[in-house]
Amino acid sequence: TEIPEYTENIPEEWREFFSLLTKEEKTVLTLVARGMDTQETIKKYGGMLKGFADSINEKAYDAYGDIIIEDVGRRLEFIEDYRDELTHIFML
Protein backbone atom coordinates (compact mmCIF):
# COMPACT_ATOMS: atom_id res chain seq x y z
CA THR A 1 0.00 0.00 0.00
CA GLU A 2 1.40 3.36 -0.99
CA ILE A 3 1.40 5.93 1.81
CA PRO A 4 0.13 9.35 0.75
CA GLU A 5 2.67 12.18 1.06
CA TYR A 6 0.64 13.94 3.76
CA THR A 7 1.36 11.10 6.19
CA GLU A 8 5.05 12.00 6.46
CA ASN A 9 4.47 13.51 9.92
CA ILE A 10 2.74 10.36 11.17
CA PRO A 11 4.87 7.92 13.19
CA GLU A 12 6.02 4.95 11.10
CA GLU A 13 4.03 2.40 13.13
CA TRP A 14 0.74 4.17 12.25
CA ARG A 15 1.33 4.87 8.55
CA GLU A 16 -0.09 1.61 7.22
CA PHE A 17 -3.25 2.05 9.30
CA PHE A 18 -3.63 5.66 8.17
CA SER A 19 -3.23 4.64 4.52
CA LEU A 20 -6.06 2.09 4.84
CA LEU A 21 -8.60 4.64 6.08
CA THR A 22 -11.20 6.19 3.82
CA LYS A 23 -11.56 9.96 3.66
CA GLU A 24 -14.77 9.62 5.70
CA GLU A 25 -13.05 7.55 8.38
CA LYS A 26 -10.23 10.10 8.64
CA THR A 27 -12.82 12.85 9.04
CA VAL A 28 -14.60 10.93 11.80
CA LEU A 29 -11.32 10.21 13.61
CA THR A 30 -10.41 13.89 13.41
CA LEU A 31 -13.74 14.70 15.07
CA VAL A 32 -12.99 12.11 17.76
CA ALA A 33 -9.56 13.67 18.34
CA ARG A 34 -11.22 17.06 18.79
CA GLY A 35 -13.80 15.67 21.20
CA MET A 36 -16.64 16.50 18.83
CA ASP A 37 -19.87 14.65 18.09
CA THR A 38 -19.47 12.05 15.35
CA GLN A 39 -23.03 10.80 15.05
CA GLU A 40 -24.34 13.42 12.61
CA THR A 41 -21.29 13.17 10.37
CA ILE A 42 -21.55 9.39 10.25
CA LYS A 43 -25.26 9.65 9.39
CA LYS A 44 -24.37 12.13 6.63
CA TYR A 45 -22.07 9.46 5.19
CA GLY A 46 -24.93 6.97 5.32
CA GLY A 47 -23.40 4.87 8.06
CA MET A 48 -24.02 3.82 11.61
CA LEU A 49 -21.79 4.41 14.62
CA LYS A 50 -21.10 0.73 15.26
CA GLY A 51 -20.38 0.07 11.59
CA PHE A 52 -17.84 2.90 11.43
CA ALA A 53 -16.19 1.74 14.66
CA ASP A 54 -16.02 -1.84 13.39
CA SER A 55 -14.51 -0.79 10.06
CA ILE A 56 -11.90 1.44 11.70
CA ASN A 57 -11.02 -1.22 14.29
CA GLU A 58 -10.71 -3.91 11.63
CA LYS A 59 -8.19 -1.76 9.74
CA ALA A 60 -6.34 -0.93 12.96
CA TYR A 61 -6.14 -4.60 13.87
CA ASP A 62 -4.89 -5.56 10.40
CA ALA A 63 -2.23 -2.85 10.36
CA TYR A 64 -1.35 -2.40 14.03
CA GLY A 65 -2.53 -5.55 15.79
CA ASP A 66 -5.08 -3.91 18.10
CA ILE A 67 -8.35 -2.00 18.09
CA ILE A 68 -8.23 1.75 18.71
CA ILE A 69 -11.76 3.08 19.01
CA GLU A 70 -14.91 2.26 20.97
CA ASP A 71 -18.56 3.19 20.86
CA VAL A 72 -19.39 4.74 24.22
CA GLY A 73 -23.10 5.42 24.16
CA ARG A 74 -23.86 7.28 20.95
CA ARG A 75 -20.34 8.55 20.31
CA LEU A 76 -16.89 7.24 19.49
CA GLU A 77 -13.75 7.59 21.60
CA PHE A 78 -10.19 6.42 21.24
CA ILE A 79 -9.34 3.54 23.57
CA GLU A 80 -7.38 4.92 26.52
CA ASP A 81 -4.12 3.13 25.62
CA TYR A 82 -3.95 5.05 22.33
CA ARG A 83 -5.87 8.23 23.15
CA ASP A 84 -2.95 10.66 23.49
CA GLU A 85 -0.99 9.38 20.51
CA LEU A 86 -3.96 9.19 18.13
CA THR A 87 -5.33 12.53 19.26
CA HIS A 88 -1.96 14.04 18.34
CA ILE A 89 -1.88 12.25 14.96
CA PHE A 90 -5.38 13.34 13.97
CA MET A 91 -4.81 16.90 15.09
CA LEU A 92 -1.84 17.33 12.68
C-alpha positions in Angstrom: 0.0 0.0 0.0 1.4 3.4 -1.0 1.4 5.9 1.8 0.1 9.3 0.8 2.7 12.2 1.1 0.6 13.9 3.8 1.4 11.1 6.2 5.0 12.0 6.5 4.5 13.5 9.9 2.7 10.4 11.2 4.9 7.9 13.2 6.0 4.9 11.1 4.0 2.4 13.1 0.7 4.2 12.3 1.3 4.9 8.5 -0.1 1.6 7.2 -3.2 2.0 9.3 -3.6 5.7 8.2 -3.2 4.6 4.5 -6.1 2.1 4.8 -8.6 4.6 6.1 -11.2 6.2 3.8 -11.6 10.0 3.7 -14.8 9.6 5.7 -13.1 7.5 8.4 -10.2 10.1 8.6 -12.8 12.9 9.0 -14.6 10.9 11.8 -11.3 10.2 13.6 -10.4 13.9 13.4 -13.7 14.7 15.1 -13.0 12.1 17.8 -9.6 13.7 18.3 -11.2 17.1 18.8 -13.8 15.7 21.2 -16.6 16.5 18.8 -19.9 14.6 18.1 -19.5 12.1 15.3 -23.0 10.8 15.0 -24.3 13.4 12.6 -21.3 13.2 10.4 -21.6 9.4 10.2 -25.3 9.7 9.4 -24.4 12.1 6.6 -22.1 9.5 5.2 -24.9 7.0 5.3 -23.4 4.9 8.1 -24.0 3.8 11.6 -21.8 4.4 14.6 -21.1 0.7 15.3 -20.4 0.1 11.6 -17.8 2.9 11.4 -16.2 1.7 14.7 -16.0 -1.8 13.4 -14.5 -0.8 10.1 -11.9 1.4 11.7 -11.0 -1.2 14.3 -10.7 -3.9 11.6 -8.2 -1.8 9.7 -6.3 -0.9 13.0 -6.1 -4.6 13.9 -4.9 -5.6 10.4 -2.2 -2.8 10.4 -1.4 -2.4 14.0 -2.5 -5.5 15.8 -5.1 -3.9 18.1 -8.4 -2.0 18.1 -8.2 1.7 18.7 -11.8 3.1 19.0 -14.9 2.3 21.0 -18.6 3.2 20.9 -19.4 4.7 24.2 -23.1 5.4 24.2 -23.9 7.3 20.9 -20.3 8.6 20.3 -16.9 7.2 19.5 -13.7 7.6 21.6 -10.2 6.4 21.2 -9.3 3.5 23.6 -7.4 4.9 26.5 -4.1 3.1 25.6 -3.9 5.1 22.3 -5.9 8.2 23.2 -2.9 10.7 23.5 -1.0 9.4 20.5 -4.0 9.2 18.1 -5.3 12.5 19.3 -2.0 14.0 18.3 -1.9 12.2 15.0 -5.4 13.3 14.0 -4.8 16.9 15.1 -1.8 17.3 12.7 
